[in-house]
Structure formats: C-alpha cells, structure tokens
Amino acid sequence: MSKVFASPAAALDGLLFDGMTIMSGGFGLSGNPESLIPEIRASGVSGLTVISNNAGAEGFGLWMLLQSRQIRKMISSYVGENKLFEAQYLSGDLELELNPQGTLAERIRAGGAGIAAFYTRTGVGTVVAEGKPTEMFEGEEYVRETWLRADLAIVKAWKADTAGNLLFRKTARNFNPDMATAGKVTVAEVEEIVPEGAIDPDYVHTPGIYVDRVVLSTINEKRIEQRTVRQREPA
C-alpha cells in the first residue's frame, strides 16, 4: 500500500489538534520540513509543544509558528540567533526546556527505542540536573534523563520510496532519522519519490516501518542560517 499523499496539507489531514506535541527535524536550517511547517501554521492549531534542536531563523522554519503564537513550549538545545525565540522566552510568553544537544538527541533516540530513561554525566551539578534523580556509578554521579516522544514527527529526507523507506543527504541527516522513530505518527516530506524497491536496502537510513505518510516537498529553499567568508589570500 502506497504511503504517498498528494500535498503537504493532505499529508497532515486529521493529525493536528490543539495542545499536541510535535517533533520537527532539522539542525539550524538544514533538514527543516520546509513544506509541512507552513501547513501547520495555516491550520491554526495552537498550544503546541515542539521538540526541535532550535526554532528556525527569522521568517523561516519553526520561526513561523513562533510568530503566529502557536507554540506554547519549546524543548530544544539552542536558541542561537533567533531573536523572536529569545524575546518570547525572556518575556515569559514561551516555556523553554533547554537540553544539552547530545542529551536531546539521546532522549529522542530513547523514545524511538522504547527506553524510558537513561543516565548521563552531562549536566551534573548544573541547572540542567535540577529536580532530576541522580545516581552513582563507579564513583561518578549521573543524572537521569527521560525519553522524548511525540504525537507527530515531521521530517525532511532527500528520497523516499512508496513504502516510506527514507534516504537523507549529508547534513539533513541530523535529528531527522531519530525523530522519525519517536512519533506516534511520522510524516516525511522528500525531494524525490521512487518506486518501492528502488532504494538499495543498504542505503536506507530510516526503514519505512517508522514512516506513516510521505509527500513530495513543495519548498526546497535550503537556506543557510549563517555564512562567514574571508578574502582569498594572494598566491
């Protein structure tokens, strides 16, 4: 049975509701679900908890949902240059659960693997560990972190077949593969859809068993959040 939907709006039909938790792939602006995020905005759904490394950049990505005040809480690891993210948090309009980046990735991976909790040295003795159980292992203190799961995971891949097997390209293979495993429903937007079996199994990054719906991207801008250049030195 094909998992391919005709449009980003169709791929999200019946999945969105107020107060839900959404995982959104991407690192900076690389691997953002560029076509699905605008449809979430257009739906008007509100009170969202969004799990993502960051929240896009001005005018792009999850910034759009911050600007429309649809996000109630962010679970992320980086505020960065997103001035809207910063302003809403500092004004108290946005709840923020800030995670060390590796911890965030592992919490998502644990959610997909069915591991309810794990221990890590990262954050011990800092605000990150406040209110969390700790335990000693081999003379070192570890803090307990819990899994992250979501009602919906939205990811962006380079290629998919009609069975939902995904292939990511370069830096778009960031949080996307782990998030695809940790959503009750996973929707993948992709740049190319090929027939089932056209992707060599050895090259599949996310098996189709984790992916419920696939849609062809309508936006592929692939913006760069920051670009630093220098003058070429004379030979």
C-alpha positions as CSV (number, residue, x, y, z in Angstrom):
1,M,0.0,0.0,0.0
2,S,1.4,3.4,-1.0
3,K,2.1,5.9,1.7
4,V,2.3,8.8,-0.7
5,F,0.0,11.8,-0.2
6,A,-0.9,14.4,-2.8
7,S,0.1,17.5,-0.9
8,P,1.6,18.6,2.4
9,A,-1.9,19.7,3.6
10,A,-3.3,16.3,2.7
11,A,-0.4,14.5,4.5
12,L,-1.3,16.4,7.7
13,D,-5.0,16.0,7.4
14,G,-6.6,14.6,10.5
15,L,-3.4,14.6,12.5
16,L,-3.3,18.1,14.1
17,F,-5.0,19.1,17.3
18,D,-4.6,21.8,20.0
19,G,-2.1,21.0,22.7
20,M,-0.3,18.3,20.8
21,T,3.4,17.6,20.8
22,I,5.3,17.8,17.5
23,M,8.9,16.8,16.8
24,S,10.4,18.8,13.9
25,G,13.6,17.7,12.3
26,G,16.5,20.0,11.3
27,F,19.7,21.5,12.6
28,G,19.8,25.2,12.1
29,L,18.1,25.5,8.7
30,S,19.4,22.2,7.4
31,G,16.9,19.4,7.0
32,N,13.9,21.5,8.0
33,P,10.5,20.2,6.9
34,E,10.0,23.3,4.8
35,S,6.7,22.3,3.2
36,L,4.9,20.9,6.3
37,I,5.6,23.7,8.8
38,P,3.6,26.3,6.7
39,E,0.6,23.9,6.6
40,I,0.7,23.6,10.4
41,R,0.6,27.4,10.6
42,A,-2.3,27.5,8.2
43,S,-4.2,25.0,10.2
44,G,-4.4,27.4,13.2
45,V,-3.6,24.6,15.7
46,S,-2.4,26.1,19.0
47,G,-0.9,25.4,22.4
48,L,1.8,23.3,20.8
49,T,4.8,21.7,22.5
50,V,7.6,21.5,19.8
51,I,10.7,19.3,20.1
52,S,13.4,20.6,17.9
53,N,17.1,21.4,18.1
54,N,16.2,25.1,17.6
55,A,13.3,27.1,16.2
56,G,14.3,28.1,12.8
57,A,15.5,31.6,11.8
58,E,13.8,34.9,11.0
59,G,11.0,34.3,8.5
60,F,11.7,30.6,8.1
61,G,11.1,27.2,9.7
62,L,9.6,27.0,13.1
63,W,10.0,30.8,13.5
64,M,6.7,30.9,11.6
65,L,4.9,29.1,14.4
66,L,6.5,31.3,17.0
67,Q,5.5,34.4,15.1
68,S,1.9,33.2,14.9
69,R,2.0,32.3,18.7
70,Q,1.0,28.7,18.1
71,I,3.9,27.3,20.2
72,R,3.4,27.1,23.9
73,K,6.6,25.3,24.8
74,M,9.9,24.5,23.1
75,I,12.1,21.5,24.1
76,S,15.4,22.3,22.4
77,S,19.1,22.8,22.8
78,Y,19.8,26.0,21.0
79,V,18.3,29.5,21.0
80,G,21.0,30.9,18.8
81,E,20.4,34.0,16.6
82,N,16.6,33.6,16.7
83,K,15.6,36.9,18.3
84,L,11.9,36.1,18.3
85,F,12.6,32.8,20.2
86,E,14.7,34.8,22.7
87,A,12.2,37.6,23.2
88,Q,9.2,35.3,23.8
89,Y,11.2,33.2,26.3
90,L,12.5,36.3,28.2
91,S,9.0,37.8,28.3
92,G,7.5,34.7,29.7
93,D,5.3,34.1,26.7
94,L,7.1,30.8,25.8
95,E,8.1,28.0,28.0
96,L,11.5,26.5,27.3
97,E,13.1,23.2,28.3
98,L,16.7,23.6,27.4
99,N,18.8,20.4,26.9
100,P,22.4,19.8,26.2
101,Q,22.4,18.9,22.5
102,G,23.7,15.3,22.9
103,T,21.2,14.7,25.7
104,L,18.4,16.0,23.5
105,A,19.4,13.6,20.7
106,E,19.6,10.7,23.1
107,R,16.3,11.4,24.6
108,I,14.7,11.3,21.2
109,R,16.6,8.2,20.3
110,A,15.5,6.6,23.5
111,G,11.9,7.5,22.8
112,G,12.1,5.7,19.5
113,A,13.8,2.7,21.0
114,G,11.3,2.3,23.9
115,I,13.9,3.2,26.6
116,A,12.0,5.2,29.2
117,A,15.1,6.6,30.9
118,F,18.9,6.7,30.9
119,Y,21.7,8.1,32.9
120,T,24.3,10.6,31.7
121,R,27.2,12.7,33.2
122,T,26.2,15.7,31.1
123,G,24.6,18.4,33.2
124,V,25.5,17.0,36.6
125,G,25.9,19.9,39.1
126,T,24.2,22.4,36.8
127,V,20.7,23.8,36.3
128,V,20.2,21.0,33.8
129,A,20.1,18.5,36.7
130,E,17.8,20.5,39.0
131,G,14.8,18.3,40.1
132,K,16.1,15.2,38.4
133,P,17.2,12.0,40.2
134,T,20.9,11.2,40.3
135,E,22.8,8.0,41.0
136,M,26.4,7.0,41.5
137,F,28.1,4.6,39.0
138,E,31.7,3.7,39.6
139,G,32.3,6.6,41.8
140,E,30.8,9.2,39.4
141,E,27.4,11.0,39.7
142,Y,25.0,10.7,36.8
143,V,21.7,12.4,36.2
144,R,18.6,10.6,35.0
145,E,17.0,11.8,31.8
146,T,13.7,10.5,30.3
147,W,12.7,9.7,26.8
148,L,11.0,12.1,24.4
149,R,8.1,11.0,22.2
150,A,5.6,13.0,20.2
151,D,2.1,12.8,18.8
152,L,3.6,13.7,15.4
153,A,7.1,13.7,13.9
154,I,7.7,15.8,10.8
155,V,11.0,15.2,8.9
156,K,12.6,16.0,5.7
157,A,14.5,13.5,3.6
158,W,16.2,13.5,0.2
159,K,14.5,10.5,-1.2
160,A,11.7,8.0,-0.3
161,D,10.1,5.1,-2.0
162,T,6.4,4.5,-1.9
163,A,6.8,2.2,1.1
164,G,8.2,5.0,3.2
165,N,11.9,4.0,3.3
166,L,13.9,7.2,3.6
167,L,17.3,8.3,2.4
168,F,18.8,11.5,3.9
169,R,21.5,13.6,2.2
170,K,24.5,15.0,4.1
171,T,23.8,17.4,7.0
172,A,20.0,16.9,6.6
173,R,20.7,13.6,8.3
174,N,20.8,15.3,11.7
175,F,17.9,14.9,14.2
176,N,15.6,13.6,11.4
177,P,16.3,9.9,11.5
178,D,15.8,9.6,15.3
179,M,12.7,11.8,15.3
180,A,11.2,9.6,12.6
181,T,11.2,6.7,15.1
182,A,9.8,8.6,18.0
183,G,6.5,9.9,16.7
184,K,3.1,8.2,17.1
185,V,2.7,9.3,13.5
186,T,5.6,10.2,11.2
187,V,5.2,12.3,8.1
188,A,8.2,12.7,5.8
189,E,8.5,15.3,3.1
190,V,11.0,14.4,0.5
191,E,12.6,15.8,-2.7
192,E,12.1,12.7,-4.7
193,I,9.8,9.7,-4.6
194,V,10.8,6.5,-6.3
195,P,9.0,3.1,-6.7
196,E,9.2,0.6,-3.8
197,G,12.4,-1.4,-4.1
198,A,14.3,1.3,-6.0
199,I,16.4,2.2,-2.9
200,D,19.1,-0.3,-2.1
201,P,18.3,-1.6,1.4
202,D,22.0,-1.0,2.4
203,Y,21.4,2.7,1.8
204,V,18.1,3.1,3.7
205,H,18.6,5.4,6.7
206,T,15.1,5.1,8.1
207,P,13.0,1.9,7.4
208,G,9.5,2.5,6.1
209,I,8.0,0.8,9.2
210,Y,8.6,4.0,11.1
211,V,7.0,6.3,8.4
212,D,3.3,6.6,8.0
213,R,2.9,9.2,5.3
214,V,5.2,10.6,2.5
215,V,4.7,13.7,0.5
216,L,6.8,15.4,-2.2
217,S,8.3,18.7,-1.0
218,T,6.8,21.9,-2.4
219,I,9.5,24.1,-0.8
220,N,13.2,23.3,-1.2
221,E,14.9,26.6,-0.5
222,K,17.6,25.1,1.8
223,R,18.6,28.5,3.3
224,I,21.8,29.0,5.2
225,E,21.4,30.4,8.7
226,Q,24.9,31.9,8.8
227,R,27.6,32.4,6.3
228,T,31.1,33.5,7.1
229,V,33.5,34.3,4.4
230,R,37.1,35.6,4.1
231,Q,39.1,37.1,1.4
232,R,41.3,34.6,-0.5
233,E,44.9,35.1,0.3
234,P,47.3,36.0,-2.5
235,A,49.2,33.1,-4.0
